[in-house]
Amino acid sequence: MASTSSAATIPQFRSSSFHSHLHPARFVNFSSHFQKTDLRRHRIFCENNSDPSPTEENPESGIDAAATEKTLSADAGLPAYPTKDLNRRVALASVLGAVGLFASARLDFGGTSLKDLSAIAVPYEEALSNGKPTVVEFYADWCEVCRELAPEVYKVKQQFKDKVNFVMLNVDNTKWEQELDEFGVEGIPHFAFLDKDGNEEGNVVGRLPRKYLLENVDALARGEANVPHARVVGQYSSTEARRVHQVVDPRSHG
């Protein structure tokens, strides 16, 4: 019995020694495996921050980098890179903007020329028949005073263009010989002020303060029987310097 009992107690081993004896290598490999897995997961996490494309380790991310870039470009409303067509549009817009600014500066800041005034003037025959009072300016391209007063005349015209006709007659044009005699034009610029029936109420000749033209035109617009400045003469250019030429276009009022 003692032998049997002794035999029964012989295989008593501590559990820790038993496991250590049977699985020492497996325990070490298990630890190493987790360390490598952690490192690999760390690397995948960092790559996902810079490149959102799906990976084998993270197939649920579902982010397509190419699709994202395409969507951003579409949202921006512009091509990803400049094109020849876009460049041409930008260049055209720049040119049109420059032209518009130049024209605006000329008209609004003293750059109006006699040619500009002539282009927007009412034809003389129309002015005598439309029932409005009229300002007739006799001028010449070579007249220094005429050129100097052009911006002021333009401002007055813009103010009263809906109520008063503004006519430009070039004294160098032989078409207006009769009108030169009728209005007694000897110096230019010569402004004749006519009522709605075409009757002359007064005239202003030469370089004078703006108020003379403005107050006379205002009186015409209000339908007054007389203008405040019926006969005023300043510095002018003589019509003896006329450079007469034949009428090229019979409809021309220049």
C-alpha positions as CSV (number, residue, x, y, z in Angstrom):
1,M,0.0,0.0,0.0
2,A,2.9,2.3,0.8
3,S,4.3,1.5,-2.6
4,T,1.1,2.2,-4.3
5,S,0.6,5.5,-2.5
6,S,4.1,6.5,-3.3
7,A,3.5,5.7,-7.0
8,A,0.4,7.8,-6.9
9,T,2.3,10.8,-5.7
10,I,5.3,10.5,-8.0
11,P,3.8,12.4,-11.0
12,Q,2.9,15.5,-8.9
13,F,4.3,18.5,-10.7
14,R,3.6,22.2,-10.4
15,S,1.3,23.4,-13.2
16,S,3.6,26.3,-13.9
17,S,6.5,23.9,-14.5
18,F,4.4,21.8,-16.7
19,H,3.3,24.6,-19.0
20,S,6.8,26.0,-19.0
21,H,8.2,22.6,-20.1
22,L,5.6,22.0,-22.8
23,H,5.1,25.5,-24.4
24,P,8.2,27.7,-23.9
25,A,8.7,28.6,-27.5
26,R,5.0,29.1,-28.2
27,F,4.8,31.7,-25.4
28,V,7.7,33.7,-26.9
29,N,6.3,33.6,-30.4
30,F,2.9,34.8,-29.2
31,S,4.3,37.9,-27.7
32,S,6.4,38.6,-30.7
33,H,3.4,38.1,-33.0
34,F,1.4,40.8,-31.1
35,Q,4.3,43.2,-31.2
36,K,4.5,42.9,-35.0
37,T,0.8,43.2,-35.4
38,D,0.7,46.4,-33.3
39,L,3.4,47.9,-35.4
40,R,1.7,46.9,-38.6
41,R,-1.6,48.4,-37.4
42,H,0.2,51.6,-36.5
43,R,1.7,51.8,-39.9
44,I,-1.7,51.3,-41.6
45,F,-3.3,54.0,-39.4
46,C,-0.7,56.5,-40.5
47,E,-1.0,55.7,-44.1
48,N,-4.8,56.0,-44.0
49,N,-4.4,59.7,-42.9
50,S,-2.5,60.6,-46.0
51,D,-4.0,58.1,-48.5
52,P,-7.7,57.4,-47.9
53,S,-7.7,54.5,-50.4
54,P,-9.0,51.1,-49.2
55,T,-6.4,48.6,-47.9
56,E,-6.5,44.8,-47.2
57,E,-6.3,45.5,-43.5
58,N,-9.1,48.1,-43.6
59,P,-11.5,47.2,-46.5
60,E,-14.4,49.1,-44.9
61,S,-12.9,52.6,-45.4
62,G,-14.5,52.8,-48.9
63,I,-12.8,56.1,-49.8
64,D,-11.7,56.5,-53.5
65,A,-9.0,59.2,-53.8
66,A,-9.6,59.6,-57.6
67,A,-13.3,60.1,-57.1
68,T,-12.7,62.6,-54.3
69,E,-10.4,64.7,-56.4
70,K,-12.9,64.7,-59.3
71,T,-15.7,65.8,-57.0
72,L,-13.7,68.6,-55.6
73,S,-12.8,69.9,-59.1
74,A,-16.5,69.7,-60.1
75,D,-17.5,71.7,-57.0
76,A,-15.0,74.4,-57.7
77,G,-16.7,75.1,-61.0
78,L,-13.4,75.6,-62.8
79,P,-11.2,73.3,-64.8
80,A,-8.3,71.7,-62.8
81,Y,-5.8,73.4,-65.0
82,P,-6.0,76.6,-67.2
83,T,-7.0,76.0,-70.8
84,K,-6.5,78.0,-74.0
85,D,-10.2,78.8,-74.1
86,L,-10.1,80.1,-70.5
87,N,-7.1,82.2,-71.2
88,R,-8.8,83.7,-74.3
89,R,-11.9,84.6,-72.2
90,V,-9.8,86.2,-69.5
91,A,-7.9,88.2,-72.1
92,L,-11.1,89.3,-73.9
93,A,-12.7,90.4,-70.6
94,S,-9.6,92.4,-69.7
95,V,-9.6,94.2,-73.1
96,L,-13.3,95.0,-72.8
97,G,-12.9,96.3,-69.3
98,A,-10.0,98.5,-70.3
99,V,-12.0,99.9,-73.3
100,G,-15.0,100.6,-71.0
101,L,-12.9,102.4,-68.5
102,F,-11.2,104.5,-71.1
103,A,-14.5,105.5,-72.7
104,S,-16.0,106.3,-69.3
105,A,-13.0,108.4,-68.4
106,R,-13.1,110.4,-71.6
107,L,-16.8,111.2,-71.3
108,D,-17.0,111.7,-67.5
109,F,-13.7,113.4,-66.7
110,G,-13.2,116.0,-69.4
111,G,-12.1,113.9,-72.4
112,T,-15.1,114.5,-74.7
113,S,-14.1,115.6,-78.2
114,L,-15.9,117.6,-80.9
115,K,-16.2,114.3,-82.8
116,D,-18.0,112.7,-79.9
117,L,-20.4,115.6,-79.7
118,S,-21.1,115.5,-83.4
119,A,-21.7,111.8,-83.3
120,I,-24.5,112.1,-80.7
121,A,-26.0,115.4,-82.0
122,V,-29.5,115.6,-83.3
123,P,-29.8,116.3,-87.1
124,Y,-30.7,119.9,-87.8
125,E,-33.8,119.0,-89.9
126,E,-35.1,116.7,-87.2
127,A,-34.6,119.3,-84.5
128,L,-36.7,121.9,-86.4
129,S,-39.6,119.4,-86.6
130,N,-39.8,117.5,-83.3
131,G,-41.4,120.3,-81.3
132,K,-38.5,120.7,-78.8
133,P,-36.4,123.8,-78.2
134,T,-32.9,123.6,-79.8
135,V,-29.3,124.7,-79.2
136,V,-27.3,125.0,-82.4
137,E,-23.6,125.0,-82.1
138,F,-21.5,126.2,-85.0
139,Y,-18.0,124.8,-84.7
140,A,-14.9,123.7,-86.6
141,D,-12.4,120.9,-85.9
142,W,-9.5,123.4,-86.0
143,C,-11.2,125.7,-83.4
144,E,-9.2,125.6,-80.2
145,V,-11.9,127.2,-78.1
146,C,-14.5,124.8,-79.5
147,R,-12.3,121.8,-78.4
148,E,-11.8,123.4,-75.0
149,L,-15.5,123.8,-74.4
150,A,-16.5,120.4,-75.6
151,P,-16.5,118.7,-72.2
152,E,-18.7,121.4,-70.7
153,V,-21.1,121.3,-73.6
154,Y,-21.4,117.5,-73.2
155,K,-22.3,117.8,-69.5
156,V,-25.0,120.3,-70.2
157,K,-26.3,118.2,-73.0
158,Q,-26.5,115.1,-70.7
159,Q,-28.5,117.1,-68.2
160,F,-31.1,118.4,-70.7
161,K,-31.0,115.8,-73.6
162,D,-34.6,114.7,-73.0
163,K,-36.0,118.2,-73.2
164,V,-33.7,120.1,-75.6
165,N,-32.2,119.3,-79.0
166,F,-28.4,119.8,-79.4
167,V,-27.3,120.3,-83.0
168,M,-23.7,120.5,-84.3
169,L,-23.0,122.4,-87.6
170,N,-19.5,122.4,-89.0
171,V,-18.8,125.8,-90.5
172,D,-16.3,124.2,-92.9
173,N,-19.2,122.3,-94.5
174,T,-20.6,124.2,-97.5
175,K,-24.0,122.6,-96.7
176,W,-24.5,125.2,-94.0
177,E,-23.8,128.4,-95.9
178,Q,-27.4,129.6,-95.6
179,E,-27.5,128.9,-91.9
180,L,-24.2,130.8,-91.4
181,D,-25.8,133.9,-93.0
182,E,-29.1,133.4,-91.3
183,F,-27.6,133.4,-87.8
184,G,-24.9,135.9,-88.6
185,V,-22.0,133.6,-87.6
186,E,-18.7,135.5,-87.6
187,G,-17.0,133.7,-84.7
188,I,-17.0,130.2,-83.3
189,P,-18.1,128.5,-81.2
190,H,-21.4,130.2,-81.8
191,F,-24.4,128.9,-79.8
192,A,-27.8,129.8,-81.1
193,F,-30.9,129.3,-78.8
194,L,-34.1,128.5,-80.6
195,D,-37.6,128.0,-79.1
196,K,-39.8,125.0,-80.0
197,D,-41.0,126.8,-83.1
198,G,-37.4,127.4,-84.4
199,N,-37.3,131.1,-83.6
200,E,-33.9,132.4,-82.3
201,E,-34.1,133.9,-78.8
202,G,-30.4,134.7,-78.4
203,N,-26.8,133.6,-78.9
204,V,-23.6,133.2,-77.0
205,V,-20.2,133.3,-78.8
206,G,-16.7,132.3,-77.7
207,R,-15.2,131.2,-74.4
208,L,-17.4,132.1,-71.5
209,P,-18.2,130.6,-68.1
210,R,-20.4,127.5,-68.1
211,K,-23.3,129.3,-66.5
212,Y,-24.1,131.3,-69.6
213,L,-24.8,128.1,-71.6
214,L,-26.4,126.3,-68.6
215,E,-28.8,129.1,-67.7
216,N,-29.9,129.7,-71.3
217,V,-30.5,126.0,-71.9
218,D,-32.5,125.7,-68.6
219,A,-34.7,128.6,-69.8
220,L,-35.4,126.8,-73.0
221,A,-36.2,123.6,-71.2
222,R,-38.7,125.4,-69.0
223,G,-40.4,127.0,-72.0
224,E,-39.6,130.6,-71.0
225,A,-40.2,133.3,-73.6
226,N,-36.6,134.7,-73.3
227,V,-33.2,133.5,-72.4
228,P,-31.3,135.3,-69.6
229,H,-28.2,135.8,-71.8
230,A,-29.4,137.0,-75.3
231,R,-26.2,138.4,-76.6
232,V,-22.8,137.6,-75.0
233,V,-19.4,137.4,-76.7
234,G,-16.2,136.0,-75.3
235,Q,-12.9,135.0,-76.9
236,Y,-13.6,133.2,-80.2
237,S,-12.1,131.9,-83.5
238,S,-12.9,133.9,-86.6
239,T,-14.9,132.2,-89.4
240,E,-12.5,133.8,-91.9
241,A,-10.2,130.8,-91.2
242,R,-12.8,128.4,-92.6
243,R,-11.5,125.4,-94.6
244,V,-14.6,124.8,-96.7
245,H,-15.2,121.4,-98.2
246,Q,-17.9,119.8,-100.2
247,V,-20.5,117.6,-98.5
248,V,-19.7,114.0,-98.8
249,D,-22.9,112.6,-97.2
250,P,-26.0,114.8,-97.8
251,R,-27.4,113.4,-94.6
252,S,-24.4,114.6,-92.6
253,H,-25.0,117.3,-90.0
254,G,-21.3,117.8,-89.3
